[in-house]
Amino acid sequence: MPSYRIVITDECRMIREMVRRTVTHIEAVEVVGDTGEGFECIEMVNKLKPDLVILDISLTNENGIQVLRQIKDSHPKTKVLVLTMLKARTHISSALSCGADGFILKEDAVEDLINAVEKIRQGGIYISDLILTHVLQFMRESTTNRSGHDPCLSERERRIADLISEGKSVSEIAEMMSLGRTAVYNLRCNIRKKLCVKRDVDLVRKLRDIPQR
């Protein structure tokens, strides 16, 4: 299996070392670079073309969101996992709308980091439980603010929407809810229509439309 190549960016050397030690326990993962500066991170990505960048968006001398945006603009296939202490609505919304593939908090890093890297490597999105709670709340508020009423999802549709936001596959949802795959596909289509989105990932990234408070 080819190695899964990671660059770590965080101003704190101890955090970088913690992340390095943690992710190298994952099979076929290789940390190819680490830095405390956003500009150097971009240079590393340009040169090394890693599969994943683990990025703290709270950089002192640089805008971490701009670093994220530049990585995604220049290297759309490179995944970015945000690892930060910031959990305000604006930070979550900005990171996800710029294309972040994961968002976890440093306080939960030991528990979430391995799961996050594995999920993203498999093509999914990983959001910590606390952040996911905020995401679902934002989505409901956003829909209500735009339409003036609840999107009228059925109880079953609400449950499926939650599971999709958690990154569950159609097969996993079908098994968890004792439904056929076709039934889940049909319900997912209804949810997308009611929430005015075209892809599962947009259920989460719809945050870009949410008014900040």
C-alpha positions as CSV (number, residue, x, y, z in Angstrom):
1,M,0.0,0.0,0.0
2,P,1.4,3.4,-0.9
3,S,2.1,5.7,2.0
4,Y,-0.5,8.3,2.9
5,R,1.6,11.5,3.1
6,I,0.8,14.2,5.7
7,V,2.1,17.7,6.4
8,I,1.5,19.2,9.9
9,T,1.1,22.9,10.5
10,D,0.9,24.3,14.0
11,E,2.8,27.0,15.8
12,C,3.3,24.9,18.9
13,R,6.1,22.4,18.5
14,M,4.7,20.2,21.2
15,I,1.4,19.9,19.3
16,R,3.2,19.0,16.1
17,E,5.1,16.3,17.9
18,M,1.9,15.0,19.5
19,V,0.2,14.9,16.1
20,R,3.2,13.2,14.5
21,R,3.4,10.5,17.2
22,T,-0.4,9.9,17.0
23,V,-0.8,9.6,13.2
24,T,2.3,7.5,12.7
25,H,0.5,4.7,14.5
26,I,-1.8,4.5,11.5
27,E,-0.8,1.9,9.0
28,A,1.0,3.3,5.9
29,V,1.0,6.9,7.1
30,E,4.1,9.1,6.6
31,V,4.6,12.6,8.0
32,V,6.6,14.2,5.2
33,G,6.9,17.7,6.8
34,D,5.9,19.9,9.7
35,T,6.0,23.7,10.2
36,G,4.7,26.5,12.4
37,E,4.2,28.9,9.6
38,G,1.4,29.2,7.1
39,F,3.6,30.4,4.3
40,E,6.0,27.6,4.8
41,C,3.1,25.2,4.9
42,I,2.0,26.4,1.4
43,E,5.6,26.0,0.1
44,M,5.6,22.4,1.5
45,V,2.3,21.6,-0.1
46,N,3.6,22.9,-3.5
47,K,6.8,20.9,-3.2
48,L,5.7,17.7,-1.5
49,K,2.1,17.4,-2.7
50,P,0.9,15.6,0.4
51,D,-2.4,13.7,0.6
52,L,-3.4,15.5,3.8
53,V,-2.5,18.7,5.6
54,I,-3.4,18.9,9.3
55,L,-3.7,22.7,9.9
56,D,-4.3,24.9,12.9
57,I,-6.2,27.9,11.5
58,S,-5.3,30.1,14.5
59,L,-1.9,31.2,13.3
60,T,-0.5,34.3,15.0
61,N,1.0,36.1,12.0
62,E,-1.1,34.7,9.2
63,N,-4.7,34.1,8.4
64,G,-5.2,30.3,8.7
65,I,-8.4,30.4,6.7
66,Q,-6.5,32.1,3.9
67,V,-3.9,29.3,4.1
68,L,-6.6,26.7,3.9
69,R,-8.2,28.5,0.9
70,Q,-4.9,28.7,-1.0
71,I,-4.2,25.0,-0.5
72,K,-7.6,24.1,-1.8
73,D,-7.4,26.5,-4.7
74,S,-3.9,25.3,-5.8
75,H,-4.2,21.6,-4.9
76,P,-7.9,20.6,-4.8
77,K,-7.0,16.9,-4.3
78,T,-5.1,17.7,-1.1
79,K,-7.3,17.1,1.9
80,V,-7.2,19.5,4.9
81,L,-8.0,18.6,8.5
82,V,-8.5,21.6,10.7
83,L,-7.1,21.0,14.2
84,T,-7.7,24.0,16.4
85,M,-8.9,25.5,19.7
86,L,-11.2,27.8,17.8
87,K,-14.9,26.8,17.9
88,A,-16.8,30.0,17.2
89,R,-19.5,29.9,14.6
90,T,-17.5,32.1,12.2
91,H,-14.5,29.8,12.3
92,I,-16.5,26.6,11.7
93,S,-18.4,28.3,8.9
94,S,-15.3,29.8,7.2
95,A,-13.3,26.6,7.4
96,L,-16.0,24.3,6.0
97,S,-17.0,26.8,3.3
98,C,-13.4,27.0,2.1
99,G,-13.4,23.2,1.7
100,A,-12.0,21.7,4.9
101,D,-12.4,18.0,4.9
102,G,-12.4,17.7,8.7
103,F,-12.7,19.9,11.8
104,I,-11.6,18.7,15.2
105,L,-10.7,20.5,18.5
106,K,-7.3,20.2,20.2
107,E,-9.0,19.3,23.4
108,D,-10.4,16.1,21.7
109,A,-7.3,15.5,19.5
110,V,-6.2,12.3,21.2
111,E,-9.6,10.7,20.8
112,D,-10.5,12.1,17.4
113,L,-7.2,12.4,15.4
114,I,-6.8,8.8,14.3
115,N,-10.5,8.4,13.4
116,A,-10.4,11.7,11.5
117,V,-7.4,10.8,9.4
118,E,-8.8,7.3,8.6
119,K,-12.2,8.8,7.6
120,I,-10.7,11.4,5.4
121,R,-8.3,8.9,3.8
122,Q,-11.4,6.9,2.9
123,G,-12.9,9.9,1.1
124,G,-15.2,11.0,3.9
125,I,-15.6,14.1,6.1
126,Y,-14.8,14.0,9.8
127,I,-16.3,16.5,12.2
128,S,-16.0,16.2,16.0
129,D,-19.2,15.5,18.0
130,L,-19.2,19.0,19.5
131,I,-18.7,20.7,16.2
132,L,-21.3,18.5,14.5
133,T,-23.8,19.6,17.1
134,H,-23.2,23.2,16.1
135,V,-23.3,22.3,12.4
136,L,-26.8,20.7,12.7
137,Q,-28.1,23.6,14.7
138,F,-26.7,26.1,12.1
139,M,-28.4,24.1,9.3
140,R,-31.8,24.2,11.0
141,E,-31.4,27.9,11.8
142,S,-30.3,28.6,8.2
143,T,-33.2,26.8,6.6
144,T,-35.7,28.5,9.0
145,N,-34.1,32.0,8.3
146,R,-34.4,31.6,4.6
147,S,-37.8,30.0,4.3
148,G,-39.5,31.3,7.3
149,H,-40.6,27.7,8.3
150,D,-39.3,24.3,9.1
151,P,-38.2,22.3,6.0
152,C,-40.9,19.7,7.0
153,L,-38.6,16.7,7.2
154,S,-40.2,13.6,8.5
155,E,-38.8,12.1,11.7
156,R,-37.2,9.4,9.5
157,E,-35.7,11.9,7.2
158,R,-34.3,14.0,10.1
159,R,-32.6,10.8,11.4
160,I,-31.1,10.0,8.0
161,A,-30.0,13.6,7.5
162,D,-28.2,13.4,10.9
163,L,-26.5,10.1,9.9
164,I,-25.4,11.6,6.5
165,S,-23.9,14.5,8.4
166,E,-22.0,12.1,10.5
167,G,-20.5,10.6,7.4
168,K,-22.5,7.3,7.4
169,S,-22.8,5.5,4.0
170,V,-26.1,4.4,2.5
171,S,-25.3,0.8,3.4
172,E,-24.5,1.8,7.0
173,I,-27.7,3.8,7.3
174,A,-29.8,1.0,5.8
175,E,-28.4,-1.4,8.3
176,M,-28.8,1.0,11.3
177,M,-32.4,1.8,10.4
178,S,-33.4,-1.7,9.1
179,L,-34.2,-0.3,5.7
180,G,-33.4,-1.4,2.2
181,R,-30.7,0.5,0.3
182,T,-33.3,1.7,-2.3
183,A,-35.5,3.1,0.4
184,V,-32.5,5.0,1.9
185,Y,-31.6,6.4,-1.6
186,N,-35.1,7.6,-2.1
187,L,-35.3,9.3,1.3
188,R,-31.9,10.9,0.7
189,C,-33.2,12.3,-2.6
190,N,-36.2,13.8,-0.7
191,I,-34.0,15.3,1.9
192,R,-31.8,16.9,-0.7
193,K,-34.8,18.4,-2.4
194,K,-36.2,19.8,0.8
195,L,-32.9,21.3,1.9
196,C,-32.1,22.5,-1.7
197,V,-28.7,20.7,-1.9
198,K,-27.3,18.4,-4.6
199,R,-24.7,16.4,-2.7
200,D,-24.3,14.9,0.8
201,V,-21.3,17.1,1.5
202,D,-23.5,20.2,0.9
203,L,-25.5,19.2,4.0
204,V,-22.5,20.2,6.0
205,R,-21.0,22.9,3.8
206,K,-24.3,24.7,3.6
207,L,-22.9,26.6,6.6
208,R,-21.7,29.2,4.1
209,D,-25.3,30.5,3.9
210,I,-25.8,30.9,7.6
211,P,-25.9,34.5,9.0
212,Q,-23.3,35.1,11.7
213,R,-24.3,36.2,15.1
